[in-house]
């Protein structure tokens, strides 16, 4: 459907089609979102580590 309708109508670019996940399974949807969040956190600044608070001199 995404390729036949959405891509064909020009609503999404060909390179972006592979970024989409279509599912009607709740567990699969949650798994996709959790995995994407983890991947995004690991690829961001700090490699997924929590930010370090600056030391304040008193």
PyMOL commands that place a pseudoatom at each C-alpha (Angstrom):
pseudoatom trace, name=CA, resn=UNK, resi=1, chain=A, elem=C, hetatm=0, pos=[0.000, 0.000, 0.000]
pseudoatom trace, name=CA, resn=UNK, resi=2, chain=A, elem=C, hetatm=0, pos=[2.738, 2.484, 0.881]
pseudoatom trace, name=CA, resn=UNK, resi=3, chain=A, elem=C, hetatm=0, pos=[4.618, 1.868, -2.344]
pseudoatom trace, name=CA, resn=UNK, resi=4, chain=A, elem=C, hetatm=0, pos=[1.524, 1.445, -4.532]
pseudoatom trace, name=CA, resn=UNK, resi=5, chain=A, elem=C, hetatm=0, pos=[-0.449, 4.420, -3.232]
pseudoatom trace, name=CA, resn=UNK, resi=6, chain=A, elem=C, hetatm=0, pos=[1.585, 6.804, -1.090]
pseudoatom trace, name=CA, resn=UNK, resi=7, chain=A, elem=C, hetatm=0, pos=[4.778, 6.660, -3.157]
pseudoatom trace, name=CA, resn=UNK, resi=8, chain=A, elem=C, hetatm=0, pos=[2.893, 6.606, -6.456]
pseudoatom trace, name=CA, resn=UNK, resi=9, chain=A, elem=C, hetatm=0, pos=[0.988, 9.755, -5.432]
pseudoatom trace, name=CA, resn=UNK, resi=10, chain=A, elem=C, hetatm=0, pos=[4.258, 11.506, -4.561]
pseudoatom trace, name=CA, resn=UNK, resi=11, chain=A, elem=C, hetatm=0, pos=[3.345, 11.834, -0.885]
pseudoatom trace, name=CA, resn=UNK, resi=12, chain=A, elem=C, hetatm=0, pos=[6.718, 10.388, 0.170]
pseudoatom trace, name=CA, resn=UNK, resi=13, chain=A, elem=C, hetatm=0, pos=[10.093, 10.190, -1.531]
pseudoatom trace, name=CA, resn=UNK, resi=14, chain=A, elem=C, hetatm=0, pos=[11.469, 6.813, -2.652]
pseudoatom trace, name=CA, resn=UNK, resi=15, chain=A, elem=C, hetatm=0, pos=[14.363, 6.968, -0.169]
pseudoatom trace, name=CA, resn=UNK, resi=16, chain=A, elem=C, hetatm=0, pos=[11.958, 7.634, 2.712]
pseudoatom trace, name=CA, resn=UNK, resi=17, chain=A, elem=C, hetatm=0, pos=[9.733, 4.618, 2.033]
pseudoatom trace, name=CA, resn=UNK, resi=18, chain=A, elem=C, hetatm=0, pos=[12.256, 2.338, 3.738]
pseudoatom trace, name=CA, resn=UNK, resi=19, chain=A, elem=C, hetatm=0, pos=[12.012, 4.470, 6.886]
pseudoatom trace, name=CA, resn=UNK, resi=20, chain=A, elem=C, hetatm=0, pos=[8.325, 3.622, 7.302]
pseudoatom trace, name=CA, resn=UNK, resi=21, chain=A, elem=C, hetatm=0, pos=[7.025, 0.636, 9.225]
pseudoatom trace, name=CA, resn=UNK, resi=22, chain=A, elem=C, hetatm=0, pos=[3.404, -0.409, 8.748]
pseudoatom trace, name=CA, resn=UNK, resi=23, chain=A, elem=C, hetatm=0, pos=[1.913, -2.901, 11.178]
pseudoatom trace, name=CA, resn=UNK, resi=24, chain=A, elem=C, hetatm=0, pos=[-1.389, -3.752, 12.793]
pseudoatom trace, name=CA, resn=UNK, resi=25, chain=A, elem=C, hetatm=0, pos=[0.335, -5.684, 15.589]
pseudoatom trace, name=CA, resn=UNK, resi=26, chain=A, elem=C, hetatm=0, pos=[0.577, -3.730, 18.850]
pseudoatom trace, name=CA, resn=UNK, resi=27, chain=A, elem=C, hetatm=0, pos=[3.571, -5.670, 20.164]
pseudoatom trace, name=CA, resn=UNK, resi=28, chain=A, elem=C, hetatm=0, pos=[5.468, -5.119, 16.924]
pseudoatom trace, name=CA, resn=UNK, resi=29, chain=A, elem=C, hetatm=0, pos=[4.643, -1.395, 16.983]
pseudoatom trace, name=CA, resn=UNK, resi=30, chain=A, elem=C, hetatm=0, pos=[5.946, -1.053, 20.546]
pseudoatom trace, name=CA, resn=UNK, resi=31, chain=A, elem=C, hetatm=0, pos=[9.076, -3.017, 19.662]
pseudoatom trace, name=CA, resn=UNK, resi=32, chain=A, elem=C, hetatm=0, pos=[9.749, -0.750, 16.672]
pseudoatom trace, name=CA, resn=UNK, resi=33, chain=A, elem=C, hetatm=0, pos=[9.324, 2.401, 18.766]
pseudoatom trace, name=CA, resn=UNK, resi=34, chain=A, elem=C, hetatm=0, pos=[11.464, 1.151, 21.662]
pseudoatom trace, name=CA, resn=UNK, resi=35, chain=A, elem=C, hetatm=0, pos=[14.204, 0.059, 19.268]
pseudoatom trace, name=CA, resn=UNK, resi=36, chain=A, elem=C, hetatm=0, pos=[14.149, 3.387, 17.432]
pseudoatom trace, name=CA, resn=UNK, resi=37, chain=A, elem=C, hetatm=0, pos=[14.349, 5.321, 20.685]
pseudoatom trace, name=CA, resn=UNK, resi=38, chain=A, elem=C, hetatm=0, pos=[17.291, 3.225, 21.873]
pseudoatom trace, name=CA, resn=UNK, resi=39, chain=A, elem=C, hetatm=0, pos=[19.078, 3.610, 18.528]
pseudoatom trace, name=CA, resn=UNK, resi=40, chain=A, elem=C, hetatm=0, pos=[18.497, 7.354, 18.540]
pseudoatom trace, name=CA, resn=UNK, resi=41, chain=A, elem=C, hetatm=0, pos=[19.795, 7.732, 22.106]
pseudoatom trace, name=CA, resn=UNK, resi=42, chain=A, elem=C, hetatm=0, pos=[22.918, 5.702, 21.345]
pseudoatom trace, name=CA, resn=UNK, resi=43, chain=A, elem=C, hetatm=0, pos=[23.715, 7.698, 18.224]
pseudoatom trace, name=CA, resn=UNK, resi=44, chain=A, elem=C, hetatm=0, pos=[23.258, 11.086, 19.854]
pseudoatom trace, name=CA, resn=UNK, resi=45, chain=A, elem=C, hetatm=0, pos=[25.731, 13.177, 21.814]
pseudoatom trace, name=CA, resn=UNK, resi=46, chain=A, elem=C, hetatm=0, pos=[27.221, 11.157, 24.653]
pseudoatom trace, name=CA, resn=UNK, resi=47, chain=A, elem=C, hetatm=0, pos=[26.383, 7.809, 23.051]
pseudoatom trace, name=CA, resn=UNK, resi=48, chain=A, elem=C, hetatm=0, pos=[23.248, 7.387, 25.140]
pseudoatom trace, name=CA, resn=UNK, resi=49, chain=A, elem=C, hetatm=0, pos=[24.914, 8.281, 28.427]
pseudoatom trace, name=CA, resn=UNK, resi=50, chain=A, elem=C, hetatm=0, pos=[22.991, 10.721, 30.628]
pseudoatom trace, name=CA, resn=UNK, resi=51, chain=A, elem=C, hetatm=0, pos=[24.320, 14.276, 30.540]
pseudoatom trace, name=CA, resn=UNK, resi=52, chain=A, elem=C, hetatm=0, pos=[26.852, 15.218, 33.198]
pseudoatom trace, name=CA, resn=UNK, resi=53, chain=A, elem=C, hetatm=0, pos=[25.973, 18.176, 35.370]
pseudoatom trace, name=CA, resn=UNK, resi=54, chain=A, elem=C, hetatm=0, pos=[28.722, 20.795, 35.445]
pseudoatom trace, name=CA, resn=UNK, resi=55, chain=A, elem=C, hetatm=0, pos=[30.611, 21.116, 38.712]
pseudoatom trace, name=CA, resn=UNK, resi=56, chain=A, elem=C, hetatm=0, pos=[29.845, 24.405, 40.382]
pseudoatom trace, name=CA, resn=UNK, resi=57, chain=A, elem=C, hetatm=0, pos=[32.430, 26.010, 42.578]
pseudoatom trace, name=CA, resn=UNK, resi=58, chain=A, elem=C, hetatm=0, pos=[31.046, 27.663, 45.655]
for i in range(1, 58): cmd.bond("trace and resi %d" % i, "trace and resi %d" % (i + 1))
show_as sticks, trace
zoom trace
